[in-house]
Amino acid sequence: MSNPPNKLQKTVLVVDDTPENLHVLKELLSPFYRIQIAVNGRLAIKIALSPVKPDLILLDIMMPDMDGYEVCRHLKKDERTRDIPILFVTAKSGVDDETKGFELGAADYLIKPISPPVVLARVNTHLSMSDQKKLLADQVATRTAQLNVRNSELEQTRIEVINQLGRAAEYRDNETGMHVLRMSRFVRLLALKSGLSEPEADELMHAAPMHDVGKIGIPDNILLKPGKLTAAEFDIIKTHPEMGFNIIGPQDSKLLCLGGEIAYTHHEKWNGKGYPRQLKGEGIPLSGRLCAIADVYDALTSVRPYKKGWAVDDALGLIAREAGEHFDPRLAELFVGLKSEILEIMAKYHDDPG
């Protein structure tokens, strides 16, 4: 019989309350493994939890105070020791005894008096199996980490594409493109205040930049007109929500679907007089109700070639007055109460690049 691999690199804990049994197993195994000795169950647990853990445990069953079954049960419940292979070495040879050992999580069951070649073979086999299990777990963990990084990179790329597409539409009537950044952060702020979780609010923030993507299809002579629009021209403007929804199209991505929902519904009004579908009240998706407030507020306070920006208090006053008419009344009240946080966002994402 050839010697087990990894000679003197693995540690085996031998647990038995009989000195003669400890001596026999130590003499048998010490040429091949580092040996630790425990004369009772409590000491065995202490050694197993020490910084230098055993790679395998040979455990007697019939011991005073704490028998081998209890030791095994304790070790298998602790995440620090549950993966250490335990081989019972005992004179209890009944089927029920053996079955109980395996039910507790033992890897093997050896009957006394021991056969030295069998003990060596079983110890070697279970150490090899444990190494393979650890290697597989490490490979799974490494692969999972790689996939998580890749998924994170893909998600970040998707978010960046959405942001850039939203800003591309915005550049047509706002050369800085900062509106989508401010508006999306107003949406996140209000979503959190309304009770949504951080992941939900973040998802809304990442989808909101697509709200006006339909403007890509609006002619410049209408979109950039400095004066008041005619009824016919405004009818064309009112096509941009559905146009944006169609541009985004059916998607498997939850984020893009949310972007499409926002594009389609952010001009609906609480009183049912919005467009394009005259949705009313809570029939308007929450995403559209949140974005309606953020979009109107930023449009009012922003400077455009054809208008001056409103003062913050004046814009918040309009939001308050339109509660229950244009806007969800609960969300409007919450938004008006967020003045200091709104000012912080405006200061950070202002139109002047300098």
HUSUL-V265599 format. One line per field, one symbol per residue. ss: DSSP state (H for helix, E for strand, - for the rest). phi: phi as a letter, one per 40 degrees, with the letter a starting at -180 (. if undefined). burial: I if it has 16 or more other C-alpha atoms within 10 Angstrom, else O. A space follows every 50 residues. Layout:
BEGIN
ss=???
phi=???
burial=???
END
This chain:
BEGIN
ss=----------EEEEE---HHHHHHHHHHH----EEEEE--HHHHHHHH-- -----EEEE--------HHHHHHHHHH-------EEEEEE----HHHHHH HHH----EEEE----HHHHHHHHHHHHHHHHHHHHHHHHHHHHHHHHHHH HHHHHHHHHHHHHHHHHHHH--------HHHHHHHHHHHHHHH----HHH HHHHHHHH----HHHHH--HHHH-------HHHHHHH--HHHHHHHHH-- ---HHHHHHHHHHHH---------------HHH--HHHHHHHHHHHHHHH H--E--E----HHHHHHHHHH-E---E-HHHHHHHH--HHHHHHHHHH-- ----
phi=.ccccfdgbbbbcbbacbdccccccccccccbacbbbbcacccccccccc dccccabcbcccbcgbccccccdcccccccbccccbbcbaccbccccccc cccchccaabccccbdcccccccccccccccccccccccccccccccccc ccccccccccccccccccccccbaccgcdcccdcccccdccccchcccdc cccccccddcdbcccdccdccccbccccccdcccccdcccccccdcccgc bcccccccccccdcbcbcbdcgbcacbfcbfcccdddccccdccccdccc cccbdbaccccdccccccdccccgbcbdcccccccccbdcccccccccbc cccc
burial=OOOIOOOOOIIIIIIIIOOOIIOOIIOOIOOIIIIIIIIIIOOIIOIIOO OOIIIIIIIIIIIOOOIIIOIIIOIIOOOOIOIIIIIIIIOIOOOOIIOO IOOIIIIIIIOOOOOOOOIIIIIIOIIOOIOOOOOOOOOOOOOOOOOOOO OOOOOOOIIOOIIIIIIIIIOIIIOOIIIIIIIIIIIIIIIOIOOOOOOO IIIIIIIIIIIIIIIIIIOOOIIOOOOOOOOOIOOOIIIIIIIIIOOIOO OOOOIIIIIIIIIIIIIIIIIIOIIIIIIIIOOIIIIIIIIIIIIIIIII IIOOOOOOOIOOOOIIOOIIOIIIIIIIIOIIIIIIOOOOOIOOIIOOII IOOO
END
